[in-house]
Amino acid sequence: TIDFNYDNPRGDIWVLEVDGEALARFTYEDLPAQIASDVPFGSIRVYDGSDETCSSEVVEVHVPCCEMRAWEGQVRMSACQPDGSFYLVVGEVVGTNLSDSLLITYAPAGSSIVETITLAYGSLPVEIGPLHITEQTTYQVVLSDALNTCAQSYQVVAERCDNTACVEFEDFSGIYNTALGYEDGEVIYRENGVALSYELSQNEPCNCILFGAPTASVPGARFGAGQGVFTENAGFGLNFANVETMFNTVNMDFYYLGGGLTLRVNGAEPVRVEFAQELPMDIAPGVSLQVSMDPEDDRLGVLTFSGEVETIEISTSLASGFDNVCMSQDDNVWPGDGNYNGIADHFDLLNLGIAYGSTGPARTNASSEWSGFVAANWRRSFADGLNYKHADANGDGQVDAADREVLVSNYGQVHGSVQAIEALPYTDIDPPIFVDLEEGREHRPGGAFQIPIVAGSAESEMRDVYGMAFTIQLDPNLIDLATIEIVYPVSWFGDPEVNTMNIHRLYPDGRLEIALSRIDGNNVSGHGTVVYVRGLIDDIAGLAGETVVLPDEVLVLDNTGVKLPVRPVGGHLVVTSTSEGFFEADLLRESFRVFPNPTQNRIFFSNALNLPVDHISLFATDGREIRSVKNPGNGIDLRNLPAGMYLVKARIQGQIITEKVIKTEP
């Protein structure tokens, strides 16, 4: 930067001279002027552009090749995190002749383990970590330019802090057994709300020695620095009643030599095994267990308890060690609970559809059983921040049709508290989702009915839709629930055998849960019937009544998981015991239509009574039956047939109706 005072200039221009040569010309209004120069040093002079004798003195200037600095407090350790870790914080770095990138090299003082990261200056500030320490540690930090030879070094100190989410037994020591006066169940240590109690072994005879000792003093017990709990034909208990933080997962490191291990959770029946891997997944009501063994040492591993853990009691026959009991509010994967709201139901199909075809890390010891599994995060997340790993129900590292089968298998299972799904508020101008029941249409006892569920309308189409889920309440006093059939036709939304999947569940009280999702990643727009609900009215003499059928608890998403507003609209299903409700065969025959006719591919069926077609037969002109379809829905596909005339024979509630149709070449 160059700036100077001047009096009585001869013109509007001044000249910058470096080492006796004119380098650049500026107007006086440009002051102060920014000079970009690759010259590291030199003598400079400025003079008036109209009179070189009007000039400054010659000044020697040294420009460093590269210089950088971070002001005080810009390189530091963060405050201790709740889990006892730290982050290295690097704030603003300034300097001259810097490139675009910065190297940050850091390591504990005296350590041979050195880490280096490269990032753009523009991405500062940055937090590096988490860094885990067991005692006060000084870190050596060096900041250096990626291309130029300038650097600065700093020392920052991280002081060990208490990890309030873990019991690390750092202050637990000594020997405990009955000979020293300790009784079964006596509390001998407390840390972060967890009470440690001395417990007798379930084995006879019982040495029952429990002790706290440095983990380094026990060969093989590689828990890191610090103290641990060790058993020798003895046991211990953990009571979590006074823990103040919310948690649904407890992890515990273990060192086990075999000989027999007994585990009891929440006062349930004790389980005794020879090897830790034999412990059952369903360890107690509402609590699941996952045993993860060290791949390089079969004596070491981690016990992961998922659910509402209140107490844990462990005893071993041989010398064993335990440490680092950590509590967390984890998002363990429950196979089928794709949206992680505590229940496997129809809403979960929407997340499976969005993630369909995605891949990520497979789960260790993958299983589809209803239990909480620790799983590595995938690279992608849904719109609400939930990780894609929850859609991988079977844990094989890919979201596909097999995960839907797991959802079907675990449908209705719950864990913890179920969080209700909230739909968006809607207005009268939002697209409707409704049941298309003919107004005034009456049904007789024992008669068939069909409820088309329509999404969108000609006036208000559904826009950019990927999945939808809703419930329908059917009246079990009027409808024979055993006859209910759900049909997913080919529609504007997609083809069930090509690019969509679906799921439904009917409960004894008439609650019908339905979900549909695309699986190809593409949003669609349109309107029309997406589901048919078919069945029979109860065949009870004198039965009459009316019920409102309304799509409820509606959730519609796009292909990123963003909610879309829709407007539920109900309809009336009327049952009458009078002859006025009997359908008229003549009206059925007169109103039956096959369209479009002629057609290049599909034909559709309709009738004024809105009755479903029970069976369709397609005949060639020589009388040969070339196709027979039971419950064809609202149409069939003729695209693979040669052009020509065909005879369509439809059976509807015992009535046979025939129509001719012309198939043309596309």
Secondary structure as GFF3:
##gff-version 3
##sequence-region A 1 666
A	DSSP	beta_strand	13	18	.	.	.	ID=ss1
A	DSSP	beta_strand	21	27	.	.	.	ID=ss2
A	DSSP	three_ten_helix	28	30	.	.	.	ID=ss3
A	DSSP	beta_strand	41	48	.	.	.	ID=ss4
A	DSSP	beta_strand	59	62	.	.	.	ID=ss5
A	DSSP	beta_strand	67	69	.	.	.	ID=ss6
A	DSSP	beta_strand	75	77	.	.	.	ID=ss7
A	DSSP	beta_strand	86	90	.	.	.	ID=ss8
A	DSSP	beta_strand	94	96	.	.	.	ID=ss9
A	DSSP	beta_strand	101	108	.	.	.	ID=ss10
A	DSSP	beta_strand	115	120	.	.	.	ID=ss11
A	DSSP	three_ten_helix	121	123	.	.	.	ID=ss12
A	DSSP	beta_strand	126	131	.	.	.	ID=ss13
A	DSSP	beta_strand	137	145	.	.	.	ID=ss14
A	DSSP	beta_strand	151	158	.	.	.	ID=ss15
A	DSSP	beta_strand	166	167	.	.	.	ID=ss16
A	DSSP	beta_strand	174	176	.	.	.	ID=ss17
A	DSSP	three_ten_helix	178	180	.	.	.	ID=ss18
A	DSSP	beta_strand	187	191	.	.	.	ID=ss19
A	DSSP	beta_strand	194	199	.	.	.	ID=ss20
A	DSSP	beta_strand	209	214	.	.	.	ID=ss21
A	DSSP	three_ten_helix	215	217	.	.	.	ID=ss22
A	DSSP	beta_strand	227	232	.	.	.	ID=ss23
A	DSSP	beta_strand	234	239	.	.	.	ID=ss24
A	DSSP	beta_strand	249	256	.	.	.	ID=ss25
A	DSSP	beta_strand	261	265	.	.	.	ID=ss26
A	DSSP	beta_strand	271	273	.	.	.	ID=ss27
A	DSSP	three_ten_helix	276	278	.	.	.	ID=ss28
A	DSSP	beta_strand	282	284	.	.	.	ID=ss29
A	DSSP	beta_strand	287	294	.	.	.	ID=ss30
A	DSSP	beta_strand	297	307	.	.	.	ID=ss31
A	DSSP	beta_strand	311	316	.	.	.	ID=ss32
A	DSSP	beta_strand	320	328	.	.	.	ID=ss33
A	DSSP	alpha_helix	348	355	.	.	.	ID=ss34
A	DSSP	three_ten_helix	388	391	.	.	.	ID=ss35
A	DSSP	alpha_helix	401	410	.	.	.	ID=ss36
A	DSSP	beta_strand	432	435	.	.	.	ID=ss37
A	DSSP	beta_strand	442	443	.	.	.	ID=ss38
A	DSSP	beta_strand	448	455	.	.	.	ID=ss39
A	DSSP	beta_strand	462	465	.	.	.	ID=ss40
A	DSSP	beta_strand	467	473	.	.	.	ID=ss41
A	DSSP	beta_strand	479	487	.	.	.	ID=ss42
A	DSSP	beta_strand	500	506	.	.	.	ID=ss43
A	DSSP	beta_strand	511	518	.	.	.	ID=ss44
A	DSSP	beta_strand	524	526	.	.	.	ID=ss45
A	DSSP	beta_strand	528	537	.	.	.	ID=ss46
A	DSSP	beta_strand	545	549	.	.	.	ID=ss47
A	DSSP	beta_strand	552	557	.	.	.	ID=ss48
A	DSSP	beta_strand	567	569	.	.	.	ID=ss49
A	DSSP	beta_strand	571	575	.	.	.	ID=ss50
A	DSSP	three_ten_helix	579	581	.	.	.	ID=ss51
A	DSSP	alpha_helix	585	591	.	.	.	ID=ss52
A	DSSP	beta_strand	593	595	.	.	.	ID=ss53
A	DSSP	beta_strand	602	606	.	.	.	ID=ss54
A	DSSP	beta_strand	615	620	.	.	.	ID=ss55
A	DSSP	beta_strand	625	630	.	.	.	ID=ss56
A	DSSP	beta_strand	635	637	.	.	.	ID=ss57
A	DSSP	beta_strand	644	652	.	.	.	ID=ss58
A	DSSP	beta_strand	655	663	.	.	.	ID=ss59
###
